[in-house]
Amino acid sequence: MRPAEVIKEMKELRESWRKQSFHYTNEQQKRYDELLKLRRERVNYFIKNGLVSKGGLRKKEVQPTPEES
């Protein structure tokens, strides 16, 4: 199953969850758990292979020492 399909189906299940007074049927719960497992495996793959952005690195500001000023 392609990653986009996993996310789309998870979204549809969450939508039905809201319409059903925030309860899944047993079948829906099993399917959601399967999709969640697939999603977590994919995310862990990206993390292990260094494919996740770490955000911008902040450079330390060099403060002049009293000798330099």
TAFEN-V812411 format. One record per run of one state. SS is the DSSP state (A for helix, B for strand, O for the rest). FROM is the first residue (numbers start at 1). TO is the last residue. Records with the same first field share a line. If there is no record, write none. Layout:
SS: FROM-TO ; FROM-TO
//
This chain:
O: 1-2 ; 20-25 ; 49-69
A: 3-19 ; 26-48
//
